[in-house]
C-alpha cells in the first residue's frame, strides 16, 4: 500500500490522491515517469518527484525511521504490510497514577508474532531494556498507544525511544466505524481470551499489581497473563484492520494484486 501512497506529499490529501489514481498514476514510479498530472503544477511535481525518489530509496533500504517523519501519523498504517515481518505489538500496565504524580509502568509486554516477552518493574523493566527489545523492529502496533502507552513511557522513562512507524488500532477502528474498546472488538472478530483473565480490566490490573508487590505469586502471574492476552490480540487485529483500511481507500478499484 505504501508505494501507492501520495498523501505523504505536502498538500496531497486522500481526495487528491484518489484523483491521481483515477489518472492511472498508481505508484511512485508512475508518478515520477508521468509528464503531467492533473491537479499538480509542473513546479510542484518536480519537487514531489524528488521526494518520492528519496522515499523509494529509503524504503528499499528498509529505513523505517525515515517514514515516521514523512508519513502522517494517521496514515502510518499503510506501512504495516511492508514491515509486518518486523512488527512488534506493545501494551503496558501501570500502577494507576500519572507520571509526575507517582505513576509508573508495572509491565511492558511485547509480541512479534512468535514470542511474547515482558519487562516487569522490580525485575527487568528499565528504559535500556525497553530500547534493547524494540531495537530492530520497524513497525509498532498498539491499541490507543499513541495517546496512552507511548506518552506514558516517555514521560515516566524519558530515555525510551520510539522512532518507528506506529499503527494505532484504536484510531484505525474508529476510522472504520468499529466501536468499543479492545476487548469488545476482540469479541466482534471472534478472538478469545483465556478463561482466567476474562472480565479483568485496567482497574483490576492495578489491584493485581498491588497484590503482586506484596508478594502474591498468583496475582503476579495473573497480571502477566492479562497483559499477554492484551498484547497477542493486537497482531491479529492489525492484519484485519490493514485490509479493511486498504479497502476503504478504494485502491482496489485500480489494482487487482495485493499491495
C-alpha positions in Angstrom: 0.0 0.0 0.0 2.8 2.4 0.8 4.0 2.6 -2.8 0.5 3.7 -3.8 0.5 6.4 -1.2 0.8 10.0 -2.4 -0.6 11.6 0.8 2.9 11.6 2.2 3.4 14.7 0.0 2.6 18.1 1.4 -0.7 19.3 0.1 -2.0 16.0 -1.1 -4.8 14.5 0.9 -6.9 11.4 0.3 -9.2 13.1 -2.2 -6.4 14.3 -4.5 -4.6 11.0 -4.0 -7.7 9.3 -5.4 -7.9 11.6 -8.3 -4.3 10.8 -9.1 -5.2 7.1 -9.1 -8.0 7.8 -11.4 -5.5 9.1 -13.9 -3.7 5.7 -13.9 -0.9 7.0 -11.7 -0.8 4.2 -9.1 2.7 4.0 -7.8 5.6 6.3 -7.0 7.3 5.2 -10.2 4.2 6.0 -12.2 4.2 9.5 -10.7 7.8 10.2 -11.4 7.6 9.0 -15.0 4.4 10.9 -15.9 4.9 14.1 -17.9 1.9 15.7 -16.4 -0.6 15.1 -13.6 -3.9 16.9 -13.5 -4.2 19.0 -10.3 -0.4 19.4 -9.8 1.7 22.2 -11.2 5.0 21.3 -13.0 7.0 23.0 -10.3 5.3 21.1 -7.5 5.6 17.9 -9.5 9.3 18.3 -9.8 9.6 18.7 -6.0 7.3 15.7 -5.5 9.4 13.6 -7.9 12.5 14.3 -5.7 10.6 13.4 -2.5 9.2 10.2 -4.0 12.6 9.1 -5.4 14.1 9.6 -1.9 11.2 7.7 -0.3 11.7 4.8 -2.7 15.4 4.7 -1.9 14.7 4.7 1.9 12.1 2.0 1.5 14.5 -0.1 -0.5 17.0 0.3 2.4 14.3 -0.7 4.9 14.7 2.6 6.7 11.5 2.7 8.7 12.6 5.7 10.8 12.5 7.9 7.7 8.8 7.3 7.3 7.9 8.3 10.9 8.9 11.8 9.8 7.4 11.8 6.3 4.1 9.9 6.6 1.3 11.4 8.7 0.7 9.5 11.9 -2.9 8.7 10.9 -1.6 7.2 7.7 1.3 5.1 9.0 -0.9 2.0 8.9 0.0 2.0 5.2 3.5 0.8 6.1 2.2 -2.3 8.0 2.3 -4.8 5.2 5.8 -3.8 4.2 7.2 -4.1 7.7 4.9 -6.8 9.1 7.7 -9.3 9.5 9.5 -6.8 11.6 6.5 -5.5 13.6 6.1 -5.6 17.4 3.0 -5.2 19.5 3.2 -3.3 22.7 0.9 -3.0 25.7 1.7 -1.6 29.2 0.1 -1.9 32.7 0.6 0.9 35.3 0.0 1.5 39.0 -3.0 3.7 38.2 -1.3 7.1 38.6 0.0 9.5 36.0 3.7 10.2 35.6 4.6 13.2 37.8 2.1 12.0 40.4 3.7 8.8 41.4 2.7 6.9 38.2 4.9 4.2 36.7 4.7 1.3 34.4 4.4 -2.1 36.1 4.5 -4.3 33.0 5.6 -3.8 29.4 4.5 -6.6 27.1 5.9 -7.2 23.6 4.9 -9.6 20.9 6.3 -10.1 17.5 4.1 -12.8 16.1 6.2 -15.6 17.5 7.4 -14.7 21.0 5.8 -12.7 23.8 8.2 -11.1 26.3 7.6 -9.0 29.3 9.5 -6.4 31.3 8.3 -6.0 34.9 9.0 -3.3 37.5 11.5 -4.5 40.1 12.8 -7.3 37.8 13.9 -6.1 34.4 11.9 -3.1 33.5 14.3 -0.3 32.5 14.5 2.2 29.7 17.6 0.5 28.5 15.9 -2.9 28.3 12.8 -1.4 26.5 15.1 0.2 23.9 17.0 -3.1 23.5 13.8 -5.1 22.9 12.5 -2.5 20.4 15.8 -2.4 18.5 15.5 -4.0 15.1 11.7 -3.7 14.8 10.2 -1.5 12.1 6.6 -1.1 13.0 4.9 -0.5 16.3 1.4 -1.8 16.9 -0.7 -0.7 19.9 -4.3 0.0 20.9 -4.6 3.6 22.0 -0.9 3.6 22.5 -0.3 6.9 20.7 -2.3 8.6 23.4 -1.6 6.4 26.4 1.2 3.8 26.3 3.9 5.7 24.4 3.5 9.1 26.1 3.2 7.4 29.5 6.6 5.6 28.9 8.2 8.7 27.5 7.1 10.8 30.5 8.0 8.2 33.1 11.1 6.9 31.4 12.5 9.8 29.2 15.3 7.7 27.8 12.8 5.3 26.0 12.9 5.9 22.2 10.0 5.3 19.8 11.3 6.1 16.3 9.4 3.6 14.0 6.0 3.9 12.3 3.1 3.4 14.6 -0.1 1.6 13.7 -2.6 2.5 16.5 -5.5 0.1 16.2 -7.8 2.3 18.3 -7.9 5.1 15.8 -8.0 2.5 12.9 -11.1 1.0 14.4 -12.7 4.5 14.8 -12.0 5.3 11.1 -13.6 2.0 10.1 -16.7 2.7 12.3 -15.9 -0.2 14.7 -17.0 0.9 18.1 -15.7 -0.2 21.5 -12.5 -0.9 23.4 -10.1 -3.7 22.7 -12.0 -6.4 24.5 -15.3 -5.6 22.7 -13.5 -5.5 19.4 -11.9 -8.9 20.0 -15.3 -10.3 20.6 -16.6 -8.8 17.3 -13.8 -10.7 15.4 -14.0 -13.9 17.4 -10.8 -13.5 19.3 -11.0 -15.4 22.6 -9.1 -14.8 25.8 -8.0 -17.4 28.3 -10.8 -18.0 30.8 -8.6 -16.9 33.8 -8.5 -13.3 32.6 -11.9 -12.8 31.1 -13.5 -9.9 32.9 -10.3 -8.4 34.1 -9.8 -4.7 33.2 -7.3 -2.0 33.7 -8.6 -1.2 37.2 -8.3 -4.9 38.2 -4.8 -5.0 36.7 -3.8 -2.1 39.1 -5.1 -4.2 42.1 -3.3 -7.3 40.8 0.0 -5.2 40.8 -0.6 -4.1 44.4 -1.1 -7.7 45.4 1.9 -8.9 43.4 4.1 -6.1 45.0 3.1 -7.5 48.4 4.3 -10.9 47.4 1.4 -12.7 45.7 2.8 -15.0 43.1 -0.7 -15.8 41.9 -1.5 -12.1 41.3 1.8 -11.6 39.5 1.1 -14.5 37.2 -2.4 -13.3 36.5 -1.2 -9.8 35.8 1.3 -11.1 33.3 -1.3 -13.3 31.6 -3.7 -10.3 31.3 -1.0 -8.3 29.6 -0.1 -11.2 27.4 -3.7 -11.6 26.2 -3.9 -7.8 25.5 -0.7 -7.9 23.5 -1.2 -11.1 21.5 -4.6 -10.0 20.0 -3.0 -6.8 18.5 -1.3 -8.5 15.6 -4.4 -10.4 14.6 -6.4 -7.2 14.6 -3.7 -5.4 12.7 -4.0 -7.9 9.9 -7.7 -7.4 9.8 -7.7 -3.7 10.1 -5.0 -3.2 7.5 -7.0 -5.0 4.8 -10.2 -3.0 5.8 -8.3 0.3 5.7 -6.8 -0.5 2.4 -10.2 -1.3 1.0 -11.5 2.0 2.4 -9.1 3.9 0.2 -10.7 2.2 -2.9 -7.2 1.5 -4.3 -8.6 -2.0 -5.2 -10.7 -0.3 -7.9 -7.4 0.3 -9.8 -5.3 -2.7 -8.9 -6.0 -6.4 -8.7 -2.9 -7.6 -6.9 -2.0 -7.4 -3.2 -0.4 -4.2 -2.1 
